[in-house]
Amino acid sequence: MASNGKSAVPGGQAGRANRVEAEPYPAAESLPFLTGDLPGVGGQVKRRLEDFRVEEIPLPAFGVAGVPPASGAGKMPATPTPAGGQCLHVRLTKAGISTPVAITRLGRFLDIPLSAIGHAGMKDALAVTAQTISLENVDRRRLAAFHDSQMQLEVLGLGPRLRPGDLAGNRFDLRIRGVAPDAVNLAESVLAVIRRRGLPAYFGPQRFGSRQDNVELGLALLGGELQEFVKIYLGRARPGDQPEEKAARDAFDAGFLDRALQLWPRRCQQQRRVLMAYRQAHRRAGPAISAVDKTARRLYISSVQSRIFNQLLARRIDTLDRFLPGDIGLDQQGRLFPVHRPQEHQAAAEAFRASPTGPMVGYVAGLADAQAGIIERQAIDPYALDLAAFGRFGAKGTRRPLRFCLTDLRVGEGDDGFGRFLAVHFDAPPGCYATILLREIMKAEIAGE
């Protein structure tokens, strides 16, 4: 592996100028298709909530129901659950709301902090989704009284606290409406390539925020450009902003902080909190950024990592299933290994026993060498990053496979009374975006997961 440290271009103000001039992060629409030579079925997704169904697949260690076998699994302890001890596992099925909104409602009703609710992954709002959550210090009788028209709960038993990533994958049942007449055959041609070569491991556009400004926010943090962060976060309205939010951002840009605070809707609690901190600190950015939720700050940094990965994968789209000299491979056991002689590993790649990887850049994770390393630096260098800056946010960095192996991948026709549709079913590992498969099938950009 190549040594860690700074990318070839220095950071700072000059680095930001280089970034602006080079325009290194194009919109998601410019990412190349793996099956670009094949026609798509067209159509629309998410016309109805039921058109996008996601079911979390638990890790084998958690058993069939998602909970490890345990004595007395059907009984709740008489005393509150201590931190780190056994939690109550609950199956959460929701429709029309996101995971954060669902657990916020549940926590408020149960009168427990959000830190007492564990989950393995986020599930989209515009869908019908099922996932397991863990609850600490919960009153079973109070839980039984919970009612919400958008949520259903099923008690599974006792188990450990769930943390992000504690899942084997997700099962998707999707419907594409308004498709071409020969949609099944068209889709099958695309799926044949996906089955053989894998699905590109692009991050979907939702990774970059509803305003698509997460990367800019992350770059400002990494570059120490704190005032720039605040200006993006609280100002600079975009065409898709809601009218009242646009008015608040315009007022901030004009320097009218009191007026901006009046205009920010009550639902935008995070922006209001940051603006109040900025105003109280006499327009100093440091206290304002300290008021930003730590999880959100980590998301902005991960968005930078994700965009760079997407750009690297765009350069490797024709070789996402083929090892190059200097590559860093990933085997089925999750172990990384250096690739000196690609031909020795190609059979494993073709059998999905190993795959090339790309960098989720950070202050520790190394880059590839030789030909693969050159391509990686071509994707990283335009961002003018000092990789050591990731250390301020605990972002060590890691490697991500360039492709995913989907299982039980199939399509079929259907009609549910709301019209004809193409049904798409598959199981995907964690970190795989269903929207990336849909864009390959439809040859269209999908707005969200």
C-alpha positions as CSV (number, residue, x, y, z in Angstrom):
1,M,0.0,0.0,0.0
2,A,1.1,3.6,-0.5
3,S,2.0,5.6,2.5
4,N,-0.6,7.6,4.4
5,G,-0.6,11.4,4.7
6,K,-1.5,14.3,2.5
7,S,-2.8,14.1,-1.0
8,A,-0.6,15.6,-3.7
9,V,-2.3,19.1,-3.6
10,P,-2.0,21.1,-0.3
11,G,-5.2,22.2,1.5
12,G,-6.1,25.7,2.9
13,Q,-7.4,28.6,0.9
14,A,-5.4,27.8,-2.1
15,G,-6.8,24.3,-2.0
16,R,-10.3,25.6,-2.0
17,A,-9.5,27.7,-5.0
18,N,-8.2,24.6,-6.8
19,R,-11.4,22.7,-5.9
20,V,-13.6,25.4,-7.3
21,E,-11.6,25.7,-10.5
22,A,-11.5,21.9,-11.1
23,E,-15.1,21.3,-10.1
24,P,-14.2,17.8,-8.9
25,Y,-17.5,16.6,-7.7
26,P,-20.1,16.5,-10.4
27,A,-23.7,15.6,-9.7
28,A,-24.8,12.0,-9.3
29,E,-26.3,12.1,-12.8
30,S,-22.9,12.0,-14.4
31,L,-21.9,8.7,-12.8
32,P,-21.6,6.1,-15.6
33,F,-23.9,3.1,-15.8
34,L,-22.3,-0.4,-15.7
35,T,-24.9,-1.4,-18.4
36,G,-24.9,1.8,-20.4
37,D,-25.0,-0.1,-23.6
38,L,-28.3,-1.7,-22.8
39,P,-31.7,0.1,-22.9
40,G,-33.7,0.8,-19.8
41,V,-37.4,0.1,-19.0
42,G,-38.2,3.7,-18.1
43,G,-41.1,4.2,-15.7
44,Q,-41.4,5.7,-12.2
45,V,-40.8,4.4,-8.7
46,K,-42.5,5.3,-5.4
47,R,-45.8,6.2,-6.9
48,R,-47.3,4.6,-3.8
49,L,-45.6,3.8,-0.5
50,E,-46.2,0.1,-1.1
51,D,-44.1,0.2,-4.2
52,F,-40.9,0.3,-2.1
53,R,-40.7,-2.4,0.5
54,V,-37.6,-3.1,2.6
55,E,-37.1,-5.8,5.2
56,E,-34.0,-5.9,7.3
57,I,-32.2,-9.3,7.3
58,P,-30.8,-9.9,10.8
59,L,-27.3,-11.3,11.5
60,P,-27.3,-15.1,11.9
61,A,-26.2,-14.6,15.5
62,F,-29.5,-13.0,16.3
63,G,-31.6,-16.0,15.2
64,V,-34.6,-16.2,13.0
65,A,-36.6,-13.6,14.8
66,G,-33.6,-11.2,15.0
67,V,-32.9,-12.0,18.7
68,P,-30.3,-14.4,20.1
69,P,-31.8,-17.4,21.9
70,A,-31.9,-16.7,25.6
71,S,-33.6,-18.2,28.6
72,G,-36.7,-16.3,29.6
73,A,-36.7,-14.5,26.3
74,G,-40.4,-13.9,26.6
75,K,-40.2,-12.3,30.1
76,M,-39.2,-8.7,30.9
77,P,-36.9,-8.2,33.9
78,A,-38.6,-6.6,36.9
79,T,-35.9,-4.0,37.2
80,P,-34.8,-1.5,34.5
81,T,-32.3,-2.8,32.0
82,P,-28.8,-1.7,32.8
83,A,-26.7,0.0,30.1
84,G,-24.9,-2.7,28.1
85,G,-27.2,-5.4,29.4
86,Q,-30.2,-7.2,27.8
87,C,-32.5,-5.0,25.8
88,L,-36.0,-5.6,24.5
89,H,-35.9,-6.3,20.8
90,V,-38.9,-5.0,18.9
91,R,-39.9,-5.3,15.2
92,L,-40.7,-1.9,13.9
93,T,-42.8,-1.7,10.7
94,K,-43.3,1.8,9.4
95,A,-44.8,3.6,6.4
96,G,-44.2,7.2,5.3
97,I,-41.7,8.2,8.0
98,S,-38.0,7.8,8.4
99,T,-36.2,5.8,11.1
100,P,-35.1,8.9,13.0
101,V,-38.7,10.2,13.1
102,A,-40.0,6.9,14.1
103,I,-37.6,6.4,17.0
104,T,-38.1,10.0,18.1
105,R,-41.9,9.5,18.4
106,L,-41.4,6.2,20.2
107,G,-38.8,7.6,22.6
108,R,-41.0,10.6,23.4
109,F,-44.0,8.3,24.2
110,L,-41.9,5.9,26.3
111,D,-40.1,8.8,28.0
112,I,-36.7,7.4,27.3
113,P,-33.7,9.1,25.7
114,L,-32.9,8.4,22.1
115,S,-29.6,6.9,23.3
116,A,-31.7,4.1,24.8
117,I,-33.0,3.1,21.4
118,G,-30.6,1.0,19.2
119,H,-31.0,0.2,15.5
120,A,-28.9,-1.5,12.9
121,G,-29.6,0.8,10.0
122,M,-31.7,3.7,8.6
123,K,-34.7,3.0,6.6
124,D,-36.3,5.4,4.1
125,A,-39.4,7.4,4.7
126,L,-41.1,7.0,1.3
127,A,-41.5,3.2,1.7
128,V,-42.9,0.4,3.8
129,T,-40.0,-0.9,5.9
130,A,-39.4,-3.4,8.7
131,Q,-36.4,-3.4,11.0
132,T,-35.5,-4.5,14.5
133,I,-34.8,-2.0,17.2
134,S,-33.5,-2.5,20.8
135,L,-35.0,-0.7,23.8
136,E,-33.3,-0.1,27.1
137,N,-35.1,0.7,30.4
138,V,-38.5,0.3,28.8
139,D,-41.8,-0.3,30.5
140,R,-43.5,-3.1,28.7
141,R,-47.0,-2.0,29.8
142,R,-46.3,1.5,28.5
143,L,-45.0,0.0,25.2
144,A,-48.2,-2.0,24.8
145,A,-50.2,1.2,24.9
146,F,-48.2,2.8,22.1
147,H,-50.3,3.6,19.0
148,D,-49.3,5.4,15.8
149,S,-51.0,5.1,12.4
150,Q,-47.7,5.0,10.6
151,M,-46.0,2.5,12.9
152,Q,-46.5,-1.1,14.1
153,L,-44.5,-2.8,16.8
154,E,-44.0,-6.5,17.6
155,V,-42.1,-7.6,20.6
156,L,-39.5,-10.2,19.7
157,G,-37.7,-10.9,23.0
158,L,-34.5,-10.0,24.7
159,G,-31.1,-9.4,23.2
160,P,-28.0,-7.1,23.2
161,R,-28.2,-3.5,22.2
162,L,-28.3,-3.1,18.4
163,R,-25.7,-0.8,16.8
164,P,-25.3,0.5,13.3
165,G,-24.2,-2.3,11.0
166,D,-25.7,-5.1,13.1
167,L,-27.5,-6.6,10.1
168,A,-26.8,-9.1,7.4
169,G,-28.5,-7.0,4.7
170,N,-31.8,-5.9,3.4
171,R,-34.5,-7.6,1.3
172,F,-36.2,-5.4,-1.3
173,D,-39.5,-5.8,-3.1
174,L,-39.9,-2.9,-5.5
175,R,-42.4,-1.9,-8.2
176,I,-41.6,0.2,-11.2
177,R,-44.8,1.6,-12.9
178,G,-45.3,3.0,-16.4
179,V,-42.6,0.8,-17.9
180,A,-41.9,-0.1,-21.5
181,P,-44.0,-2.9,-23.1
182,D,-41.1,-5.4,-23.1
183,A,-39.9,-4.5,-19.6
184,V,-39.3,-8.0,-18.3
185,N,-36.9,-8.9,-21.2
186,L,-35.2,-5.5,-21.1
187,A,-34.7,-5.8,-17.3
188,E,-33.5,-9.4,-17.6
189,S,-30.7,-8.3,-20.0
190,V,-29.5,-5.8,-17.4
191,L,-29.8,-8.3,-14.6
192,A,-27.7,-10.8,-16.5
193,V,-24.8,-8.4,-16.4
194,I,-25.4,-7.5,-12.7
195,R,-25.4,-11.2,-11.8
196,R,-22.2,-11.8,-13.6
197,R,-20.2,-8.7,-12.7
198,G,-21.9,-7.3,-9.6
199,L,-23.8,-4.0,-8.9
200,P,-21.6,-0.9,-8.8
201,A,-21.2,0.1,-5.1
202,Y,-22.0,3.8,-5.8
203,F,-23.5,5.8,-2.9
204,G,-27.0,7.0,-3.8
205,P,-27.8,10.8,-4.0
206,Q,-29.6,10.6,-0.6
207,R,-26.1,10.2,0.9
208,F,-25.4,13.8,0.0
209,G,-28.4,15.4,1.7
210,S,-31.8,16.7,0.6
211,R,-30.1,19.9,-0.6
212,Q,-27.1,18.0,-2.0
213,D,-24.8,20.3,0.0
214,N,-23.3,17.7,2.4
215,V,-20.1,17.5,0.5
216,E,-19.6,21.3,0.6
217,L,-20.3,21.3,4.3
218,G,-17.8,18.5,4.9
219,L,-15.1,20.1,2.8
220,A,-15.5,23.3,4.8
221,L,-15.1,21.4,8.1
222,L,-12.1,19.5,6.8
223,G,-10.5,22.7,5.5
224,G,-11.1,24.6,8.7
225,E,-13.2,27.1,6.8
226,L,-15.7,27.6,9.6
227,Q,-17.4,30.8,8.4
228,E,-17.9,29.1,5.0
229,F,-19.6,26.2,6.8
230,V,-22.0,28.6,8.5
231,K,-22.8,30.4,5.3
232,I,-23.7,27.2,3.5
233,Y,-25.6,25.8,6.5
234,L,-27.7,28.9,7.2
235,G,-27.7,30.7,3.9
236,R,-27.3,30.3,0.2
237,A,-30.8,29.3,-0.8
238,R,-31.3,26.7,-3.5
239,P,-34.1,26.2,-6.1
240,G,-35.6,23.2,-4.2
241,D,-35.8,24.9,-0.8
242,Q,-39.2,25.5,0.8
243,P,-40.4,29.1,0.5
244,E,-40.1,29.8,4.2
245,E,-36.7,28.2,4.4
246,K,-35.5,30.2,1.4
247,A,-36.7,33.4,3.0
248,A,-34.8,32.6,6.2
249,R,-31.6,31.9,4.2
250,D,-32.0,35.1,2.2
251,A,-32.3,37.1,5.4
252,F,-29.2,35.4,6.8
253,D,-27.2,36.2,3.6
254,A,-28.3,39.8,3.9
255,G,-27.0,39.9,7.5
256,F,-30.4,40.2,9.3
257,L,-29.9,37.5,11.9
258,D,-32.9,38.4,14.0
259,R,-35.2,38.3,10.9
260,A,-33.7,35.0,9.8
261,L,-34.4,33.5,13.2
262,Q,-38.0,34.7,13.0
263,L,-38.4,33.1,9.5
264,W,-36.9,29.7,10.2
265,P,-39.8,27.3,10.7
266,R,-40.1,25.7,14.1
267,R,-39.6,22.3,12.5
268,C,-36.0,23.3,11.6
269,Q,-34.8,23.1,15.2
270,Q,-31.2,22.4,14.2
271,Q,-30.8,25.4,12.1
272,R,-32.5,27.6,14.7
273,R,-30.2,26.3,17.4
274,V,-27.1,27.0,15.2
275,L,-28.3,30.5,14.3
276,M,-28.9,31.4,17.9
277,A,-25.4,30.2,18.9
278,Y,-24.0,32.3,16.0
279,R,-25.9,35.4,17.0
280,Q,-25.0,35.0,20.7
281,A,-21.3,34.6,19.8
282,H,-21.4,37.8,17.8
283,R,-21.1,36.0,14.5
284,R,-18.2,33.8,15.5
285,A,-18.4,30.5,13.6
286,G,-16.8,28.2,16.2
287,P,-19.7,28.3,18.8
288,A,-22.2,27.9,15.9
289,I,-20.5,24.8,14.6
290,S,-20.4,23.4,18.2
291,A,-24.1,23.6,18.2
292,V,-24.4,21.3,15.1
293,D,-25.3,17.8,16.1
294,K,-22.2,15.6,16.2
295,T,-24.0,12.9,14.2
296,A,-24.7,15.5,11.5
297,R,-21.0,16.6,11.4
298,R,-19.9,13.0,11.0
299,L,-22.4,12.7,8.1
300,Y,-20.9,15.7,6.3
301,I,-17.4,14.1,6.6
302,S,-18.7,10.7,5.4
303,S,-20.3,12.5,2.5
304,V,-16.9,13.7,1.3
305,Q,-15.6,10.2,1.6
306,S,-18.6,8.9,-0.3
307,R,-18.3,11.4,-3.1
308,I,-14.6,10.6,-3.6
309,F,-15.4,6.9,-3.6
310,N,-18.1,7.5,-6.3
311,Q,-15.6,9.4,-8.4
312,L,-13.1,6.6,-8.1
313,L,-15.6,4.0,-9.0
314,A,-16.7,6.1,-12.0
315,R,-13.1,5.8,-13.2
316,R,-13.1,2.1,-12.5
317,I,-16.6,1.2,-13.8
318,D,-15.1,-1.0,-16.6
319,T,-12.8,-2.8,-14.2
320,L,-15.0,-3.0,-11.1
321,D,-14.8,-6.8,-11.3
322,R,-11.2,-7.0,-12.5
323,F,-8.0,-6.6,-10.4
324,L,-5.4,-4.2,-11.4
325,P,-1.7,-4.1,-10.4
326,G,-1.5,-2.5,-6.9
327,D,-5.1,-3.1,-6.0
328,I,-6.3,-3.8,-2.5
329,G,-8.7,-6.8,-2.6
330,L,-11.4,-7.8,-0.1
331,D,-12.1,-11.5,0.4
332,Q,-15.3,-13.2,1.7
333,Q,-14.1,-13.1,5.3
334,G,-13.7,-9.3,5.1
335,R,-9.9,-9.4,5.0
336,L,-7.9,-7.0,2.8
337,F,-5.0,-8.2,0.8
338,P,-2.5,-6.6,-1.6
339,V,-2.7,-7.5,-5.3
340,H,0.7,-7.8,-6.9
341,R,-0.2,-10.3,-9.7
342,P,-3.8,-9.7,-10.7
343,Q,-4.1,-12.9,-12.7
344,E,-3.6,-14.9,-9.6
345,H,-6.8,-13.4,-8.1
346,Q,-9.1,-13.1,-11.1
347,A,-10.7,-16.5,-10.8
348,A,-11.8,-15.5,-7.2
349,A,-13.2,-12.2,-8.5
350,E,-15.2,-13.9,-11.2
351,A,-16.7,-16.3,-8.5
352,F,-17.4,-13.3,-6.1
353,R,-15.0,-14.7,-3.6
354,A,-13.0,-11.5,-3.8
355,S,-13.4,-8.0,-5.1
356,P,-11.3,-4.9,-5.8
357,T,-11.8,-2.0,-3.3
358,G,-11.7,1.7,-3.3
359,P,-10.8,4.1,-0.5
360,M,-13.1,5.7,2.0
361,V,-10.4,8.2,2.7
362,G,-9.2,9.0,6.2
363,Y,-6.2,9.7,8.3
364,V,-5.1,6.1,8.7
365,A,-6.4,4.0,5.7
366,G,-3.8,3.6,3.0
367,L,-4.2,3.9,-0.7
368,A,-3.5,1.4,-3.4
369,D,-0.2,1.2,-5.3
370,A,0.9,1.1,-8.9
371,Q,-1.9,1.4,-11.6
372,A,-4.7,1.2,-9.1
373,G,-3.1,3.8,-6.8
374,I,-2.7,6.2,-9.7
375,I,-6.4,6.0,-10.4
376,E,-7.3,6.6,-6.8
377,R,-5.1,9.7,-6.5
378,Q,-6.7,11.0,-9.7
379,A,-10.0,10.9,-7.8
380,I,-8.7,12.3,-4.5
381,D,-6.2,15.0,-5.5
382,P,-8.7,17.6,-7.0
383,Y,-10.2,17.9,-3.5
384,A,-7.0,19.4,-2.1
385,L,-7.4,17.5,1.1
386,D,-4.9,17.1,4.0
387,L,-5.9,13.6,5.0
388,A,-4.7,14.3,8.5
389,A,-7.7,16.6,8.9
390,F,-10.0,13.6,9.0
391,G,-8.4,12.9,12.4
392,R,-10.3,15.8,14.0
393,F,-13.5,13.9,13.3
394,G,-12.3,10.4,14.1
395,A,-12.5,9.3,10.5
396,K,-9.8,6.7,10.2
397,G,-10.9,5.7,6.7
398,T,-11.5,2.2,5.3
399,R,-11.9,0.3,2.1
400,R,-15.2,-0.4,0.3
401,P,-15.7,-3.0,-2.4
402,L,-16.3,-1.6,-5.9
403,R,-19.3,-3.9,-6.4
404,F,-21.9,-5.8,-4.5
405,C,-23.2,-9.4,-5.1
406,L,-27.0,-9.4,-5.1
407,T,-28.8,-12.6,-4.3
408,D,-32.3,-13.9,-5.2
409,L,-32.3,-11.3,-8.0
410,R,-35.4,-11.5,-10.1
411,V,-38.1,-9.5,-12.0
412,G,-41.7,-10.2,-13.1
413,E,-44.8,-8.4,-14.2
414,G,-47.8,-7.6,-12.1
415,D,-51.0,-5.5,-11.8
416,D,-52.5,-4.5,-8.5
417,G,-55.5,-2.5,-9.6
418,F,-53.4,0.7,-9.7
419,G,-51.9,-0.3,-13.0
420,R,-49.3,-2.5,-14.5
421,F,-45.8,-2.7,-12.9
422,L,-42.4,-4.4,-13.1
423,A,-41.7,-6.2,-9.8
424,V,-38.0,-6.3,-8.7
425,H,-36.9,-8.5,-5.9
426,F,-33.4,-9.0,-4.4
427,D,-31.4,-9.4,-1.2
428,A,-28.5,-7.0,-0.8
429,P,-25.6,-6.7,1.7
430,P,-25.3,-3.7,4.1
431,G,-24.3,-0.5,2.4
432,C,-25.9,-1.3,-0.9
433,Y,-28.3,1.3,-2.3
434,A,-31.4,-0.1,-4.1
435,T,-31.6,3.1,-6.1
436,I,-28.4,2.1,-7.9
437,L,-30.0,-1.1,-9.2
438,L,-33.1,0.8,-10.2
439,R,-31.1,3.4,-12.2
440,E,-29.4,0.6,-14.1
441,I,-32.8,-1.1,-14.9
442,M,-34.6,2.2,-15.7
443,K,-31.7,4.2,-17.2
444,A,-32.9,7.1,-15.1
445,E,-31.8,8.9,-12.0
446,I,-33.7,8.0,-8.7
447,A,-34.1,10.8,-6.2
448,G,-34.0,8.9,-3.0
449,E,-33.8,5.5,-1.2
